[in-house]
C-alpha cells in the first residue's frame, strides 16, 4: 500500500514538474489575460457602456463566469496558483543538476568528448608547450582568461565567459513567481472602486464594484477640477487638484491627470472622468424695481441663498434645472448638461404679505414674473463640476513590478548573454609520434554566431604558431586540477 502511494505521489510530482504542464498552464493564463483586455472590465467601464456594448443575455453570461472581472475571478487566481506550483516543482526538480553544472564546470575534455564535440579543429604543432602558449595568447586577444588544467600527465587549457547565463532560466522563473504572487495578492486583498467629488467637496467613502462602500481612514477633497480642449473643442485632458485630509489637516496635495495618480497609504486615485454636476456655483442677477422708481442692483447667489433686496423684500434661489422641460404646468429636469437652463426664484414681500414665484426665463405656463415687486435678469451663470476618480488598493503591486524588472533582466541573459567555453588539448598520435593541438568549443545558444568566434580563435592560434619562436617563453598561468 505504501509503495502504491509512493508511486502515485511520484507520478503526480513528475506531472506537476513537467515542462509540458507548465507551458500549457502558462498558455492558459496568457489566453485568459488577453480575454481580460478584450472584454470590458468592471468597474473601469461604466454600467451604461457595458449595456451598450453587450446584450442583456451576453452580459449576464459574462458576469456569471467572471469574464467582466477576469483578474479577480477565483478561477483565474487558482490558475495562476497552479502555474506557480508547476514552476516551483520544475525548478526544484532541475536545479541540483544545473547548480552542479554551474559550480563544477567541465574543464578537461576526455577522448570521447573530443570525438563528439562540434565545432573542433586540430592543428599540427612542434611540441605541447608552444601550442599551449599560442592558444593562451589567442584567447587573451579575444578577451578570455585562460587557465591551465592538469589531468594526469597532460596539460590543457580551459576558458569560458558568461557562465551565469546557465542560471538565467531560474531568474525568469523567479520573476514569474513574483508577478503571479503580486497578482494573487491583489485579487484576494486588493479592491477597486469609484469616488465622485464636486469641487470643494470632501469624502472618504468609495463605492466598490459590488455596490458596497468602503470607508477610507482619511478623506479626499477636490479643491478644483477642469478640462483642457483641443482647438476643435474635443477634450484634451482632465485634471483635478486633490488634497488628502487626515486628522483635520491637509497632509498631501497633488494635481492629478490621466495616468498620473495620487498615491497615499497604498491607495491610488486616478483621474477617470470630469463633467457638470448639474449644480450652480453662482448665479449673477441684475435686479430692477417693478415700479421703475428705484436703482438697479447686481447680486450673486448660490442655490438656497437668500438675499435682501430692501427692508421688506427678500429673494431666495430655490431651484435650478440645467436642462428643463415643462409638462402639465410642472418643470422637469431632462439632464445634468447645461443645454436649456432655468432658475426658480421666490420673492418674499412683507408689505404684500405673500410670496411671488419668478422663473428665468419667463415660463408663462408656470408663473407670471410681472406680479413680483422686482424684475430679474440673469447676466452670468457658473456651473459646478464633478471629478470622477478611480480608486484602487493593490497591495501586490510591489511584487508585480519587481517581477517585471527581474523578468527583463532574466530575458536579457537568456537571449543576449551566451555561455561560451573553449578547450585546448595537446594530443600525441601514438602511431606517428607527432603532436597536434586539439581545439574545441561550445555555446548554450546562438551556435552560428559562436562558430564565427571559434573560427576566429583558430585563426589567431595559427597566427601565433607561425610567429612564435621555437623556444617561446612560457606565460604565467594558474594551474588548476580539472575534472
C-alpha positions as CSV (number, residue, x, y, z in Angstrom):
1,X,0.0,0.0,0.0
2,X,2.8,2.4,0.9
3,X,4.6,1.5,-2.3
4,X,1.5,2.3,-4.3
5,X,1.1,5.7,-2.6
6,X,4.7,6.5,-3.3
7,X,4.3,5.5,-6.9
8,X,1.2,7.7,-7.2
9,X,2.9,10.6,-5.5
10,X,5.9,10.2,-7.8
11,X,3.7,10.3,-10.9
12,X,1.9,13.4,-9.6
13,X,5.2,15.1,-8.9
14,X,6.6,14.3,-12.3
15,X,3.4,15.6,-13.9
16,X,3.5,18.9,-12.0
17,X,7.2,19.3,-12.6
18,X,6.9,18.6,-16.3
19,X,7.8,21.4,-18.7
20,X,4.8,20.5,-20.8
21,X,2.4,21.0,-17.8
22,X,3.9,24.4,-17.0
23,X,3.8,25.5,-20.7
24,X,0.1,24.5,-21.0
25,X,-0.9,26.3,-17.8
26,X,1.1,29.4,-18.8
27,X,-0.6,29.5,-22.2
28,X,-4.0,29.3,-20.5
29,X,-3.0,32.2,-18.2
30,X,-1.9,34.3,-21.2
31,X,-5.2,33.5,-23.1
32,X,-7.4,34.5,-20.2
33,X,-5.3,37.6,-19.6
34,X,-5.8,38.5,-23.2
35,X,-9.6,38.0,-22.8
36,X,-9.5,40.4,-19.8
37,X,-8.0,43.1,-22.1
38,X,-10.6,42.5,-24.8
39,X,-13.8,42.1,-22.7
40,X,-14.8,45.3,-21.0
41,X,-14.0,45.0,-17.3
42,X,-15.8,46.3,-14.2
43,X,-15.6,48.8,-12.6
44,X,-13.3,50.6,-15.1
45,X,-16.2,50.6,-17.5
46,X,-19.4,52.5,-16.7
47,X,-22.5,50.3,-16.4
48,X,-24.2,52.2,-19.3
49,X,-21.2,51.4,-21.6
50,X,-21.4,47.7,-20.6
51,X,-25.1,47.7,-21.5
52,X,-24.4,49.4,-24.8
53,X,-21.6,47.0,-25.7
54,X,-23.3,43.7,-24.8
55,X,-26.9,42.4,-25.0
56,X,-28.5,41.6,-21.6
57,X,-28.2,37.9,-22.2
58,X,-24.5,38.1,-23.1
59,X,-23.8,40.4,-20.2
60,X,-25.4,38.0,-17.8
61,X,-23.2,35.2,-19.1
62,X,-20.0,37.2,-18.9
63,X,-20.8,38.3,-15.4
64,X,-21.7,34.8,-14.3
65,X,-18.3,33.4,-15.5
66,X,-16.5,36.4,-14.2
67,X,-15.2,37.4,-17.6
68,X,-16.1,41.0,-16.8
69,X,-13.7,40.8,-13.8
70,X,-11.1,38.3,-15.0
71,X,-8.2,39.4,-12.9
72,X,-10.2,39.0,-9.6
73,X,-12.0,35.8,-10.7
74,X,-11.4,32.8,-8.4
75,X,-10.6,30.5,-11.3
76,X,-8.1,32.9,-12.7
77,X,-6.3,33.3,-9.4
78,X,-6.4,29.5,-9.0
79,X,-4.9,29.0,-12.4
80,X,-2.0,31.3,-11.6
81,X,-1.5,29.4,-8.3
82,X,-1.2,26.2,-10.3
83,X,1.3,27.7,-12.7
84,X,3.3,28.9,-9.7
85,X,3.3,25.4,-8.2
86,X,4.4,24.0,-11.5
87,X,7.3,26.5,-11.8
88,X,8.4,25.8,-8.3
89,X,8.3,22.0,-8.8
90,X,10.2,22.2,-12.1
91,X,12.8,24.4,-10.5
92,X,13.3,22.1,-7.6
93,X,13.5,19.1,-9.9
94,X,16.1,20.6,-12.2
95,X,18.1,23.0,-10.1
96,X,20.5,20.5,-8.4
97,X,21.9,19.4,-11.8
98,X,22.1,23.0,-13.0
99,X,23.9,24.0,-9.9
100,X,26.4,21.2,-10.3
101,X,27.0,22.3,-13.9
102,X,27.5,25.9,-12.7
103,X,29.7,25.3,-9.7
104,X,31.8,22.4,-11.2
105,X,32.5,23.3,-14.8
106,X,33.8,20.6,-17.1
107,X,37.4,21.8,-17.7
108,X,39.3,18.9,-19.3
109,X,37.6,17.0,-22.3
110,X,38.3,13.3,-22.4
111,X,38.8,11.4,-25.7
112,X,35.1,10.5,-26.1
113,X,34.1,14.1,-25.6
114,X,36.7,15.3,-28.1
115,X,35.4,12.9,-30.7
116,X,31.8,14.1,-30.4
117,X,32.5,17.8,-30.0
118,X,31.4,20.3,-32.6
119,X,33.0,22.5,-33.7
120,X,36.5,21.2,-33.3
121,X,39.8,21.7,-35.1
122,X,43.3,20.0,-34.9
123,X,46.5,21.9,-35.7
124,X,49.9,20.5,-36.1
125,X,52.4,21.7,-33.5
126,X,56.1,21.2,-32.8
127,X,55.6,20.5,-29.1
128,X,52.9,20.8,-26.4
129,X,54.3,23.9,-24.8
130,X,54.4,26.0,-28.0
131,X,50.8,25.0,-28.8
132,X,49.6,25.9,-25.3
133,X,51.3,29.2,-25.3
134,X,49.9,30.1,-28.7
135,X,46.4,29.2,-27.5
136,X,46.8,31.2,-24.4
137,X,47.8,34.3,-26.3
138,X,45.0,33.9,-28.8
139,X,42.4,33.6,-26.0
140,X,43.8,36.6,-24.2
141,X,43.5,38.5,-27.5
142,X,39.8,37.6,-27.7
143,X,39.2,38.8,-24.1
144,X,39.1,35.4,-22.3
145,X,41.1,34.4,-19.2
146,X,42.5,31.0,-20.0
147,X,43.6,28.7,-17.2
148,X,45.8,25.6,-17.5
149,X,44.3,22.4,-16.3
150,X,46.3,19.4,-15.1
151,X,45.0,16.0,-15.9
152,X,47.2,13.0,-15.1
153,X,50.4,13.8,-17.0
154,X,48.9,16.2,-19.5
155,X,48.1,19.9,-19.6
156,X,45.1,21.5,-21.2
157,X,43.6,25.0,-21.4
158,X,40.1,25.9,-20.4
159,X,38.4,29.3,-21.0
160,X,34.8,30.4,-20.6
161,X,32.7,33.5,-20.5
162,X,29.2,34.3,-19.0
163,X,28.7,31.1,-17.1
164,X,25.9,32.9,-15.2
165,X,23.6,32.6,-18.2
166,X,23.2,28.9,-17.4
167,X,21.1,30.0,-14.4
168,X,19.2,32.7,-16.3
169,X,16.1,30.4,-16.6
170,X,15.8,30.5,-12.8
171,X,15.8,34.3,-12.9
172,X,12.9,34.1,-15.3
173,X,11.2,31.6,-13.0
174,X,11.6,33.9,-10.0
175,X,10.3,36.8,-11.9
176,X,7.1,34.9,-13.0
177,X,6.6,33.8,-9.4
178,X,6.8,37.4,-8.2
179,X,4.3,38.6,-10.9
180,X,1.9,35.8,-10.1
181,X,2.3,36.3,-6.3
182,X,1.6,40.0,-6.7
183,X,-1.5,39.4,-8.9
184,X,-2.9,36.8,-6.5
185,X,-2.4,39.1,-3.5
186,X,-4.2,41.9,-5.4
187,X,-7.0,39.5,-6.4
188,X,-7.5,38.4,-2.8
189,X,-6.9,41.5,-0.8
190,X,-7.0,44.4,-3.3
191,X,-10.0,46.3,-4.3
192,X,-11.1,48.9,-6.8
193,X,-13.9,51.5,-6.7
194,X,-15.0,54.9,-7.7
195,X,-15.3,58.3,-6.0
196,X,-17.1,61.3,-7.5
197,X,-16.4,64.6,-5.9
198,X,-17.9,68.0,-6.6
199,X,-15.5,71.0,-6.4
200,X,-14.9,71.8,-2.8
201,X,-16.4,68.5,-1.6
202,X,-14.6,66.2,0.9
203,X,-15.4,62.5,1.2
204,X,-13.9,59.2,2.4
205,X,-16.5,56.8,1.0
206,X,-15.5,54.7,-2.0
207,X,-18.1,52.8,-4.0
208,X,-16.8,49.3,-4.8
209,X,-17.6,47.2,-7.8
210,X,-20.2,45.1,-5.9
211,X,-22.2,48.1,-5.0
212,X,-20.9,48.3,-1.4
213,X,-18.9,51.2,0.1
214,X,-15.6,51.2,1.8
215,X,-14.6,53.9,4.3
216,X,-11.1,55.2,4.0
217,X,-9.0,56.1,7.1
218,X,-8.6,59.5,5.6
219,X,-10.6,61.8,3.3
220,X,-10.1,63.3,-0.1
221,X,-11.0,66.9,-1.0
222,X,-11.4,68.2,-4.6
223,X,-10.3,71.8,-4.5
224,X,-10.9,72.4,-8.2
225,X,-11.1,70.4,-11.4
226,X,-11.1,71.3,-15.1
227,X,-10.8,70.2,-18.7
228,X,-8.4,71.3,-21.5
229,X,-9.7,71.1,-25.0
230,X,-8.2,70.8,-28.5
231,X,-8.9,73.6,-31.0
232,X,-11.9,71.7,-32.3
233,X,-13.4,71.5,-28.8
234,X,-12.8,67.9,-28.1
235,X,-11.3,67.1,-24.6
236,X,-7.5,67.1,-24.4
237,X,-7.2,66.2,-20.8
238,X,-8.9,66.3,-17.4
239,X,-7.2,67.4,-14.2
240,X,-8.1,67.7,-10.6
241,X,-6.4,69.4,-7.6
242,X,-6.8,67.0,-4.7
243,X,-5.9,67.2,-1.0
244,X,-5.6,64.4,1.5
245,X,-7.3,65.3,4.8
246,X,-6.3,63.3,7.8
247,X,-6.7,64.3,11.4
248,X,-8.4,67.6,10.4
249,X,-5.5,68.9,8.4
250,X,-4.2,68.7,4.8
251,X,-1.3,66.1,4.7
252,X,-0.8,65.9,1.0
253,X,-1.8,67.8,-2.1
254,X,-1.4,67.0,-5.8
255,X,-2.8,67.9,-9.2
256,X,-3.6,64.7,-11.0
257,X,-4.2,63.9,-14.6
258,X,-4.8,60.7,-16.5
259,X,-2.0,58.2,-15.8
260,X,-0.5,60.4,-13.1
261,X,-2.4,59.4,-9.9
262,X,-2.2,60.5,-6.3
263,X,-0.8,57.8,-4.0
264,X,-1.3,57.8,-0.3
265,X,-1.2,55.0,2.2
266,X,-1.2,52.4,-0.5
267,X,-4.4,53.8,-2.2
268,X,-4.2,55.3,-5.7
269,X,-6.6,57.9,-7.0
270,X,-6.7,58.1,-10.8
271,X,-8.4,60.7,-12.9
272,X,-11.1,58.9,-14.9
273,X,-13.8,61.4,-15.8
274,X,-15.0,65.0,-15.5
275,X,-18.2,66.8,-16.2
276,X,-21.0,69.1,-15.0
277,X,-22.8,68.0,-11.8
278,X,-26.0,70.0,-12.6
279,X,-25.5,72.3,-9.7
280,X,-25.0,76.1,-9.7
281,X,-21.9,77.7,-8.2
282,X,-23.0,81.2,-8.7
283,X,-26.0,82.9,-10.5
284,X,-25.5,86.7,-11.1
285,X,-28.6,88.8,-11.4
286,X,-29.5,92.4,-12.2
287,X,-32.5,93.4,-10.1
288,X,-34.8,96.3,-11.1
289,X,-37.7,97.6,-9.0
290,X,-41.0,96.7,-10.7
291,X,-42.3,100.3,-10.4
292,X,-39.2,101.7,-12.0
293,X,-38.5,104.1,-9.2
294,X,-35.5,102.5,-7.5
295,X,-31.9,101.8,-8.6
296,X,-30.8,98.7,-10.3
297,X,-28.6,96.4,-8.3
298,X,-26.4,93.4,-9.1
299,X,-26.5,90.3,-6.8
300,X,-24.8,86.9,-6.8
301,X,-26.5,83.8,-5.4
302,X,-25.8,80.2,-4.9
303,X,-28.6,77.6,-4.7
304,X,-30.7,78.1,-1.5
305,X,-29.1,81.5,-0.8
306,X,-31.4,84.3,0.4
307,X,-30.6,88.0,-0.4
308,X,-32.4,91.1,1.0
309,X,-33.5,93.5,-1.8
310,X,-34.9,96.1,0.6
311,X,-36.1,96.3,4.2
312,X,-39.3,94.5,3.3
313,X,-38.3,92.2,0.4
314,X,-36.0,89.2,0.1
315,X,-35.3,86.8,-2.8
316,X,-34.4,83.1,-2.4
317,X,-32.8,80.9,-5.1
318,X,-34.8,77.7,-4.7
319,X,-34.4,75.5,-7.8
320,X,-32.2,75.2,-10.8
321,X,-32.6,73.0,-13.9
322,X,-29.6,72.8,-16.2
323,X,-31.8,71.2,-18.9
324,X,-35.5,71.7,-18.3
325,X,-38.8,70.8,-19.9
326,X,-42.4,71.9,-19.0
327,X,-45.2,69.4,-18.9
328,X,-48.7,69.9,-17.4
329,X,-47.6,73.0,-15.6
330,X,-44.6,71.4,-13.9
331,X,-40.9,71.9,-14.6
332,X,-38.8,68.7,-15.0
333,X,-35.0,68.1,-15.3
334,X,-34.1,66.4,-18.6
335,X,-30.3,66.0,-17.9
336,X,-27.4,67.4,-15.9
337,X,-25.9,69.0,-19.0
338,X,-26.2,72.8,-19.4
339,X,-28.5,72.7,-22.5
340,X,-31.6,74.7,-21.6
341,X,-31.2,76.2,-18.1
342,X,-34.0,77.5,-15.9
343,X,-33.8,79.1,-12.4
344,X,-36.6,79.4,-9.9
345,X,-36.6,82.4,-7.5
346,X,-39.1,83.1,-4.7
347,X,-39.5,86.7,-3.8
348,X,-41.0,87.3,-0.3
349,X,-42.6,90.7,0.4
350,X,-43.6,91.5,3.9
351,X,-45.5,94.6,2.7
352,X,-47.7,92.5,0.3
353,X,-47.7,89.6,2.8
354,X,-47.1,86.9,0.3
355,X,-44.5,85.1,-1.9
356,X,-44.1,85.5,-5.7
357,X,-42.6,82.9,-8.0
358,X,-40.2,84.1,-10.6
359,X,-38.7,81.9,-13.4
360,X,-35.8,82.7,-15.5
361,X,-36.5,82.5,-18.4
362,X,-40.2,83.6,-18.2
363,X,-42.4,80.4,-18.1
364,X,-45.9,81.5,-18.7
365,X,-47.3,78.1,-18.0
366,X,-45.8,78.1,-14.5
367,X,-45.7,81.7,-13.2
368,X,-46.1,85.4,-14.2
369,X,-42.9,87.2,-13.3
370,X,-44.5,90.7,-13.7
371,X,-46.5,90.2,-10.5
372,X,-43.4,90.3,-8.4
373,X,-42.2,93.6,-6.9
374,X,-38.9,93.3,-8.7
375,X,-37.7,92.3,-12.2
376,X,-34.8,90.0,-12.6
377,X,-32.3,89.5,-15.4
378,X,-29.6,86.8,-15.4
379,X,-26.2,88.1,-16.6
380,X,-23.9,85.3,-15.6
381,X,-24.0,81.6,-14.6
382,X,-21.2,79.5,-13.2
383,X,-21.9,75.8,-13.1
384,X,-20.4,73.3,-10.7
385,X,-18.5,70.3,-11.9
386,X,-17.5,66.9,-10.5
387,X,-14.3,64.9,-10.9
388,X,-14.6,61.2,-11.3
389,X,-11.8,59.2,-9.6
390,X,-10.9,55.5,-9.9
391,X,-9.7,54.4,-6.5
392,X,-7.6,51.2,-6.1
393,X,-5.7,49.5,-3.3
394,X,-3.3,47.0,-4.8
395,X,-1.0,45.5,-2.1
396,X,0.7,43.1,-4.5
397,X,1.9,45.7,-7.0
398,X,5.4,45.7,-5.5
399,X,5.6,42.0,-6.4
400,X,4.3,42.6,-9.9
401,X,6.7,45.4,-10.8
402,X,9.6,43.7,-9.1
403,X,8.8,40.7,-11.2
404,X,8.6,42.7,-14.4
405,X,12.0,44.3,-13.8
406,X,13.5,40.9,-12.9
407,X,11.9,39.3,-16.0
408,X,13.6,41.9,-18.2
409,X,16.9,41.1,-16.6
410,X,16.3,37.4,-17.0
411,X,15.2,37.6,-20.6
412,X,18.3,39.8,-21.4
413,X,20.5,37.0,-20.0
414,X,18.5,34.3,-21.8
415,X,18.6,36.0,-25.3
416,X,21.7,38.1,-25.3
417,X,24.3,36.6,-22.8
418,X,25.8,33.4,-24.2
419,X,27.9,31.0,-22.2
420,X,30.9,30.2,-24.4
421,X,33.5,27.5,-23.5
422,X,36.8,26.7,-25.2
423,X,39.1,23.7,-24.6
424,X,42.6,23.3,-25.9
425,X,44.4,20.0,-25.5
426,X,47.7,18.8,-27.0
427,X,47.2,15.3,-28.3
428,X,50.1,12.9,-29.2
429,X,49.5,10.4,-32.0
430,X,51.0,7.1,-30.7
431,X,51.5,5.8,-34.3
432,X,53.3,8.7,-35.8
433,X,54.7,10.3,-32.6
434,X,53.5,13.7,-33.9
435,X,51.8,16.2,-31.7
436,X,48.6,18.0,-32.6
437,X,46.7,20.8,-30.8
438,X,43.0,19.9,-30.4
439,X,40.7,23.0,-30.1
440,X,37.0,22.6,-29.3
441,X,34.2,24.8,-28.0
442,X,30.5,25.0,-27.3
443,X,27.9,27.6,-26.6
444,X,24.5,27.2,-24.9
445,X,22.7,29.2,-27.7
446,X,23.2,31.1,-31.0
447,X,25.5,28.4,-32.4
448,X,26.0,30.1,-35.8
449,X,27.5,33.2,-34.2
450,X,29.6,31.0,-31.9
451,X,31.1,29.2,-34.9
452,X,32.4,32.5,-36.1
453,X,34.0,33.1,-32.8
454,X,35.5,29.6,-32.9
455,X,36.9,30.2,-36.4
456,X,38.4,33.5,-35.1
457,X,40.1,31.6,-32.3
458,X,41.5,29.0,-34.7
459,X,42.9,31.7,-37.0
460,X,44.5,33.6,-34.1
461,X,46.2,30.3,-32.8
462,X,47.5,29.6,-36.3
463,X,49.0,33.1,-36.5
464,X,50.6,32.7,-33.0
465,X,52.1,29.4,-34.1
466,X,53.6,31.0,-37.1
467,X,55.1,33.9,-35.3
468,X,56.2,32.1,-32.0
469,X,59.9,31.3,-31.7
470,X,60.8,27.7,-31.3
471,X,61.7,28.1,-27.7
472,X,58.9,30.5,-26.7
473,X,58.9,31.7,-23.1
474,X,56.0,30.3,-21.0
475,X,53.4,32.8,-19.9
476,X,52.4,32.9,-16.2
477,X,49.3,30.7,-15.8
478,X,47.2,29.3,-13.0
479,X,47.4,25.6,-12.7
480,X,44.1,24.1,-11.7
481,X,43.3,20.5,-11.1
482,X,40.4,19.8,-13.5
483,X,37.8,17.2,-13.7
